[in-house]
């Protein structure tokens, strides 16, 4: 299972850094961020994405989260 890491916060901080998560785990994390931001509409979309994961390849999930939160991800290399 592929894991992805935030390698850069494009807003200049360290938001989302130091986490190696699968795409599914990143959806969970993003939903937590939505809850913290009281962003129900985005959380509803992420919930649909989560429930229909077969329709959303990892790259699409990671790119979506990267775009919304202005993050740059890299796939973690297996050791």
KOLROBA-632390 format. One record per atom (N, C-alpha, C): x, y, z negated. Coordinates in steps of 0.001 Angstrom, whole numbers, plus 500000, padded with zeros to 6 digits. Example, Ala and Ser with C-alpha at 12.3 -4.5 7.8 and 13.67 -1.06 7.14 Angstrom:
<atoms>
513190494310492200 512300495500492200 513200496700492200 512850497750492920 513670498940492860 512900500030492130 
</atoms>
This chain:
<atoms>
500841498823500000 500000500000500000 500891501247500000 500625502148500903 501432503363501028 501136504337499900 502196505003499468 502059506068498467 502595507355499075 502065508457498564 502403509777499083 502743510691497918 503695511594498183 504184512516497160 504113513940497705 503694514867496840 503750516281497198 505207516704497111 505741517192498214 507133517633498227 507260519154498229 506118519822498478 506172521285498450 504781521856498257 504683522800497351 503476523592497162 503659524827498037 502854524936499075 503035526022500038 502658527389499468 502125527403498246 501840528672497577 502988529086496661 504060528281496659 505266528667495937 505391528136494524 504412527387494057 504478526856492697 504903525401492691 504360524662491740 504669523238491646 503393522403491529 502307522929492073 501010522269491998 501061520898492665 500598519880491956 500514518538492509 501820517776492621 502900518352492165 504217517734492332 504416516561491370 505430515748491677 505881514652490818 504842513553490619 504068513274491666 503082512205491610 503214511350492857 503301510063492675 503316509113493789 502000508354493739 501085508716494628 499746508145494628 499417507563495990 498508506598495976 497929506112497226 496927507163497707 496460507022498932 495446507945499444 494197507903498568 493813506702498113 492644506585497233 492866507323495922 494059507204495374 494373507911494130 494404509418494348 494850509853495527 494836511287495824 493409511812495931 492499510991496453 491087511417496477 490599511622495046 490908510662494166 490515510794492757 491091512069492154 492384512329492412 493024513532491881 492341514786492422 492072514799493705 491425515957494325 490033516187493735 489326515114493456 487997515251492848 488111515845491444 489164515490490711 489396516099489394 489664517593489537 490449517957490549 490713519380490797 489419520107491131 488558519472491908 487261520077492245 486434520315490996 486426519321490117 485670519453488874 486213520611488048 487534520704487955 488158521796487192 487825523162487801 487701523198489133 487388524447489843 485890524681490000 485076523722489514 483620523781489661 483227523909491137 483913523129491987 483672523166493432 482877521915493833 481570521978493637 480684520839493878 480632520451495355 480609521416496240 480511521097497672 481712520282498142 482899520702497768 484097519971498167 484130518602497485 483732518539496234 483692517254495542 482712516309496229 481573516814496662 480600515978497377 481201515418498659 481965516236499377 482612515751500603 483640514670500270 484443514909499248 485444513915498845 484779512624498373 483639512733497722 482906511536497305 482439510742498522 481926511435499533 481531510743500777 482750510088501425 483868510792501423 485103510236501970 485485508968501196 485374509042499894 485725507916499030 484811506716499296 483524506956499417 482559505877499625 482659505265501016 483188506007501964 483305505549503353 484759505471503773 485621505013502859 487078505022503085 487487504364504387 486758503352504828 487104502683506071 487057503607507278 486312504693507170 486197505664508259 487284506736508217 488070506739507154 489084507781506955 490460507150506737 491300507132507764 492657506599507591 493438507427506560 494452506806505969 495276507503504972 495725508874505455 496223508941506680 496737510211507206 495668511301507175 494449510945507527 493361511928507526 493063512407506100 493065511489505151 492827511838503746 493924512777503247 495169512396503451 496304513191502967 496342514553503658 496117514574504961 496107515854505690 495000516777505198 493835516209504892 492718517010504393 493074517646503050 493575516825502137 493954517338500809 495078518367500941 496039518092501798 497148519027502023 496632520377502513 495676520340503425 495127521569503995 494348522375502948 493506521696502191 492675522391501201 493524523042500110 494492522301499587 495288522812498468 496652523350498891 496881523467500169 498118524021500713 499346523320500132 499373522000500378 500463521155499902 501121520459501079 502366520083500898 503074519294501906 503400517938501279 502971516883501956 503170515521501467 504218514790502311 504847513790501682 505673512831502397 505297511440501904 505383510487502801 505161509111502377 506364508656501581 506112507977500464 507172507472499599 507740506225500235 509048506167500310 509734504999500873 509756503887499829 509421502677500263 509487501515499381 510937501198499067 511240500785497856 512613500456497459 512872498991497661 
</atoms>
